[in-house]
Amino acid sequence: MIAIIDYGAGNIFSVKNALDYLGFENKLTDKKEDIEKADAIILPGVGAFPWAMNMLGLSGLIDTIKEQAKIKPFLGICLGMQLLFDKSYEFEECKGLGLIGGYVDKINEPDLVIPHMGWNKLVYNHDCPLFDGLGNDEYVYFVHSYKAFCDNKNLYAYCEYGSKVPAVVSDGRYIFGCQFHPEKSGKTGLKILENFAKMSQEVK
């Protein structure tokens, strides 16, 4: 079972619908017990970083997330990816989950439209199980105004939007993050979600 963490952060139903379509058992939950029993975890999210961290704090799930992300496949989506980092400067400096080193700050491209919204091409930087079965001309759907700043070792794919925008990050083990919305990225996004879901079966 894949636990989709429900902490009031937006795109949970589109993620659930995608997993249902792919045929993988999943559950929307805000319960510690479900997250601990799950074979994999997805942390979705849309909105502002400080607000999301506050909501996670109120849910009492931060310690559980940190513990479980180290022992089973964990995927942060959009804002959920940004929460994986040490901190963000969205509105104010705010501490994140600290699962991947780095920080989040505003996309600084004065000549481009912000937010970065629409389809953009994935450029692979390291091999990653999320990319199994994908080609070299894959496009995914983004909606965001802030981006991650991290070490190259954690940058598994990016897109170009004035400069490099991290699109997929990982700790190299169980933790993954997608800045784009795989559940809104057509066949490419569904393949990425399928690859993640299959990882949950392999670690049983």
C-alpha positions as CSV (number, residue, x, y, z in Angstrom):
1,M,0.0,0.0,0.0
2,I,1.2,3.5,-0.9
3,A,0.3,6.1,1.7
4,I,-0.5,9.6,0.3
5,I,-0.1,12.0,3.2
6,D,-3.2,14.2,3.6
7,Y,-2.2,17.4,5.5
8,G,-4.5,19.8,3.7
9,A,-2.0,20.6,0.9
10,G,-3.9,20.4,-2.3
11,N,-3.3,17.9,-5.1
12,I,-4.0,14.7,-3.1
13,F,-6.9,13.5,-5.2
14,S,-5.2,13.9,-8.5
15,V,-2.3,11.8,-7.2
16,K,-4.7,9.2,-5.8
17,N,-6.6,9.1,-9.1
18,A,-3.4,8.4,-11.0
19,L,-2.4,5.6,-8.7
20,D,-5.9,4.1,-9.0
21,Y,-5.6,4.3,-12.8
22,L,-2.3,2.4,-12.6
23,G,-3.8,-0.2,-10.4
24,F,-1.7,0.3,-7.3
25,E,-3.3,0.1,-3.8
26,N,-3.1,3.5,-2.1
27,K,-4.6,5.4,0.8
28,L,-5.1,9.0,1.7
29,T,-4.2,9.3,5.3
30,D,-3.1,11.6,8.1
31,K,-2.5,8.7,10.5
32,K,0.9,7.8,11.8
33,E,0.0,4.1,11.9
34,D,-0.9,4.1,8.1
35,I,2.4,5.7,7.2
36,E,4.4,3.2,9.3
37,K,2.5,0.3,7.7
38,A,2.8,1.6,4.1
39,D,5.2,0.1,1.6
40,A,5.9,3.6,0.2
41,I,4.9,7.2,0.9
42,I,4.0,10.2,-1.2
43,L,4.1,13.7,0.1
44,P,2.1,16.0,-2.3
45,G,1.7,19.7,-1.9
46,V,0.7,23.0,-3.5
47,G,0.9,26.4,-1.8
48,A,3.5,28.1,0.4
49,F,6.4,26.4,2.2
50,P,6.0,28.0,5.7
51,W,2.3,27.2,5.6
52,A,2.9,23.6,4.6
53,M,5.5,23.0,7.3
54,N,3.1,24.5,9.9
55,M,0.4,22.1,8.7
56,L,2.8,19.2,8.9
57,G,3.8,20.3,12.4
58,L,0.1,20.5,13.5
59,S,-0.5,17.0,12.1
60,G,2.2,15.6,14.3
61,L,3.7,13.7,11.4
62,I,7.1,15.3,10.9
63,D,9.1,12.8,13.0
64,T,7.3,9.9,11.4
65,I,8.0,11.2,7.9
66,K,11.7,11.6,8.7
67,E,11.9,8.1,10.2
68,Q,10.0,6.3,7.4
69,A,11.7,8.2,4.5
70,K,14.9,6.5,5.5
71,I,13.6,2.9,5.2
72,K,11.1,2.9,2.3
73,P,10.5,4.6,-1.0
74,F,9.4,8.2,-0.4
75,L,8.3,10.7,-3.1
76,G,7.7,14.4,-2.6
77,I,5.7,16.1,-5.4
78,C,5.9,19.9,-6.2
79,L,5.9,21.7,-2.9
80,G,6.3,18.2,-1.3
81,M,9.7,18.0,-3.1
82,Q,10.7,21.5,-1.7
83,L,9.8,20.4,1.8
84,L,12.5,17.7,1.6
85,F,15.3,20.4,1.8
86,D,16.9,22.0,4.8
87,K,15.1,25.3,4.5
88,S,13.2,27.8,2.3
89,Y,13.2,31.5,1.9
90,E,9.6,31.8,0.7
91,F,8.2,34.8,2.5
92,E,10.6,34.1,5.5
93,E,13.4,31.7,6.3
94,C,11.7,28.5,7.3
95,K,13.1,25.1,8.3
96,G,12.3,22.1,6.1
97,L,12.4,18.4,6.7
98,G,16.2,18.2,6.2
99,L,16.1,15.0,4.2
100,I,18.1,16.3,1.3
101,G,20.8,19.0,1.7
102,G,20.0,22.4,0.1
103,Y,17.5,25.2,0.2
104,V,14.6,26.7,-1.7
105,D,14.4,30.2,-3.0
106,K,12.6,32.3,-5.7
107,I,13.3,31.7,-9.4
108,N,15.3,34.8,-10.3
109,E,14.8,35.2,-14.0
110,P,13.7,38.9,-14.7
111,D,13.2,38.2,-18.4
112,L,10.9,35.2,-18.0
113,V,7.4,34.8,-16.8
114,I,7.1,33.7,-13.2
115,P,5.6,31.3,-12.1
116,H,7.3,28.8,-14.4
117,M,4.1,27.2,-15.7
118,G,3.6,24.6,-18.4
119,W,5.5,21.8,-20.1
120,N,9.3,21.6,-20.1
121,K,11.8,19.0,-21.1
122,L,13.5,16.7,-18.6
123,V,17.3,16.6,-18.9
124,Y,18.8,13.6,-17.1
125,N,21.8,14.2,-14.8
126,H,22.2,10.8,-13.1
127,D,20.6,7.4,-13.6
128,C,17.5,6.9,-11.5
129,P,14.9,4.1,-11.2
130,L,12.2,6.7,-11.8
131,F,13.4,7.1,-15.3
132,D,13.1,3.4,-16.3
133,G,11.4,3.2,-19.7
134,L,11.6,6.9,-20.5
135,G,13.1,8.3,-23.7
136,N,15.3,11.3,-24.2
137,D,12.6,13.6,-25.3
138,E,10.2,13.6,-22.3
139,Y,8.2,16.7,-21.2
140,V,6.5,17.2,-17.9
141,Y,4.2,19.8,-16.4
142,F,5.4,22.5,-13.9
143,V,3.7,25.2,-11.9
144,H,6.0,26.9,-9.4
145,S,7.7,30.2,-8.5
146,Y,10.5,28.8,-6.2
147,K,13.2,26.2,-7.0
148,A,15.6,24.1,-5.1
149,F,19.4,24.7,-4.8
150,C,21.3,21.5,-4.1
151,D,24.5,19.6,-4.7
152,N,25.0,18.0,-8.1
153,K,25.0,14.6,-6.5
154,N,21.3,15.1,-5.5
155,L,20.3,16.6,-8.8
156,Y,19.0,13.7,-10.9
157,A,17.2,15.7,-13.6
158,Y,16.5,19.3,-14.4
159,C,14.9,21.5,-17.0
160,E,16.0,24.8,-18.5
161,Y,14.2,27.9,-17.6
162,G,16.7,30.7,-17.9
163,S,19.0,28.5,-15.8
164,K,18.8,25.0,-14.5
165,V,15.7,24.2,-12.5
166,P,15.9,21.0,-10.5
167,A,13.2,18.7,-11.7
168,V,14.0,15.4,-9.9
169,V,16.2,15.1,-6.8
170,S,17.2,12.2,-4.6
171,D,19.3,11.2,-1.7
172,G,20.5,8.2,-3.8
173,R,18.6,5.7,-1.7
174,Y,14.9,5.9,-0.9
175,I,14.0,9.6,-1.1
176,F,12.9,11.2,-4.3
177,G,11.3,14.5,-5.2
178,C,9.7,15.8,-8.4
179,Q,9.2,19.5,-8.8
180,F,6.8,18.9,-11.6
181,H,3.4,17.2,-11.3
182,P,3.7,13.6,-12.5
183,E,0.0,13.1,-12.1
184,K,-0.6,15.9,-14.6
185,S,2.2,15.0,-17.0
186,G,0.5,12.5,-19.3
187,K,2.1,9.2,-20.1
188,T,5.6,10.4,-19.0
189,G,4.3,11.3,-15.5
190,L,2.3,8.1,-15.2
191,K,5.4,6.1,-16.1
192,I,7.3,7.9,-13.3
193,L,4.6,7.1,-10.8
194,E,4.5,3.5,-12.0
195,N,8.3,3.2,-11.5
196,F,8.0,4.6,-8.0
197,A,5.1,2.3,-7.1
198,K,7.1,-0.7,-8.4
199,M,9.9,0.2,-6.0
200,S,7.4,-0.2,-3.1
201,Q,6.9,-3.8,-4.2
202,E,10.6,-4.5,-4.4
203,V,11.4,-3.5,-0.9
204,K,8.8,-5.8,0.7
